[in-house]
Amino acid sequence: MVRVRGVNVSRRKDPEGNYVVVMDIETYELLEPSLSKLGLNAEFMGNVVIIRDRSWSRINKLMNIARELGINLNED
C-alpha cells in the first residue's frame, strides 16, 4: 500500500497535457472547499486523490492555499 503525505505536484505534464497533483485522502478533505472554488476535479484511487488540470495558474493557486494551511508540499 502506498502512503502519500501532503500534496505532491509535478511541473511536468502528463501525456494528455495536464499538470498532475497527488495527495492523500485526509489532505483532500482539508482542500475540498478550495478545489470546488477553483473548479478542479478529483479522481479517487483508494486512499490517493489525483487532480489533473491544464492550467498551471489554478494548480499554483491550490499550492498557495495548501501552504497557507500548513500542508506539506512536495514539488517536482
PyMOL commands that set and color helices and strands:
alter all, ss='L'
color gray80, all
select helices_A, chain A and resi 25-38+56-68
alter helices_A, ss='H'
color red, helices_A
select strands_A, chain A and resi 7-13+19-24+42-45+48-53+73-75
alter strands_A, ss='S'
color yellow, strands_A
deselect
rebuild
show_as cartoon
